[in-house]
Amino acid sequence: IAQWNIDTERYEINGADVIEHVKVPYATAILGDKIKVTLPDGKMYSVTISPCTEPGKRYVLRGKGMNITDNYGRFIQGNYVVVIDYIIPKVLDDEEREMLKKIQEIHSAEAPTE
């Protein structure tokens, strides 16, 4: 049985589930992409982030959490849960600012008026 030395600053434990909050660039959350995550045992997995992912969205790698035995002697195989958060840039250059203004204009035009 493998023993995991879990960094509780990086991972949360909920029963047999291991939860990691992962910050991705806001463009990745909007456009979608693949990210790599490293489990506490050192194994790496690829997670596909869907386009237009909201903060707090959970992606589950089934059966990749901890393996534990409960108080009744039953074996439980946990999940590895990736919770998405955004990295918002602290500074924008002129080109980024102009591109975001154009996107904002497009979405303002789409917004329903009351």
C-alpha positions in Angstrom: 0.0 0.0 0.0 1.5 3.3 -1.1 1.7 6.0 1.6 1.2 9.6 0.5 2.9 12.4 2.3 0.3 15.1 1.5 1.2 18.8 1.5 -1.9 20.2 3.2 -1.0 23.7 2.0 -1.4 22.5 -1.6 -4.1 19.8 -1.2 -7.3 19.4 0.8 -8.5 16.0 2.0 -12.2 15.2 2.1 -12.5 11.5 3.1 -10.6 9.6 0.4 -10.8 12.5 -2.0 -7.8 14.8 -2.7 -8.7 18.3 -3.8 -6.4 20.8 -5.4 -7.3 24.4 -6.3 -5.5 25.2 -9.6 -5.0 28.7 -10.9 -5.1 29.1 -14.6 -4.7 32.2 -16.8 -8.0 33.8 -17.5 -7.5 33.2 -21.3 -7.2 29.4 -20.6 -10.5 29.5 -18.6 -12.2 31.4 -21.5 -10.7 29.5 -24.5 -10.2 26.1 -22.9 -6.9 24.1 -23.0 -5.2 21.2 -21.4 -3.3 21.6 -18.1 -1.1 19.2 -16.2 -1.7 18.4 -12.6 0.7 16.5 -10.3 -0.9 14.2 -7.7 0.7 13.8 -4.2 2.3 10.6 -5.3 4.2 12.4 -8.1 2.2 11.1 -11.0 1.2 13.6 -13.7 -2.2 13.7 -15.4 -3.6 16.0 -18.1 -7.0 17.7 -17.5 -8.9 19.3 -20.3 -10.4 22.6 -19.3 -13.6 23.3 -21.2 -14.1 26.7 -22.9 -15.9 29.3 -20.8 -15.0 27.6 -17.5 -16.4 29.4 -14.5 -14.3 29.8 -11.3 -14.9 27.0 -8.9 -15.6 24.4 -11.7 -14.6 21.0 -10.6 -12.9 18.4 -12.8 -12.8 14.9 -11.3 -10.2 12.2 -12.0 -12.1 9.2 -10.7 -10.2 6.7 -8.6 -7.0 8.9 -8.4 -7.5 10.0 -4.8 -6.4 8.1 -1.7 -7.3 4.5 -1.0 -8.6 4.1 2.5 -10.4 1.6 4.6 -13.4 2.9 6.5 -14.4 2.0 10.1 -16.4 -1.0 8.8 -13.4 -2.4 6.9 -14.7 -1.4 3.5 -12.2 -0.3 0.9 -12.8 3.2 -0.5 -11.0 4.5 -3.6 -11.1 8.3 -3.6 -11.1 10.8 -6.4 -8.7 13.6 -7.3 -10.6 16.8 -7.7 -9.2 19.8 -9.6 -11.0 23.1 -8.7 -10.4 25.9 -11.2 -9.6 29.5 -10.3 -8.3 32.3 -12.5 -5.0 34.2 -12.6 -6.0 37.8 -13.3 -3.0 39.9 -14.6 -1.9 42.7 -12.4 -0.8 44.8 -15.4 -2.0 44.9 -19.0 -0.1 46.2 -21.9 -1.8 48.5 -24.5 -2.5 45.6 -26.9 -4.1 43.5 -24.2 -6.2 46.4 -23.0 -7.5 47.1 -26.5 -8.3 43.5 -27.2 -10.2 43.3 -23.9 -12.1 46.5 -24.7 -13.2 45.0 -28.1 -14.4 41.9 -26.3 -16.2 44.0 -23.7 -18.0 46.0 -26.5 -19.1 42.8 -28.2 -20.6 41.4 -25.0 -22.2 44.8 -24.1 -23.9 44.7 -27.5 -25.2 41.2 -26.8 -26.5 42.1 -23.3 -30.3 42.3 -23.1 -31.8 45.7 -22.4 -34.7 46.2 -20.0 
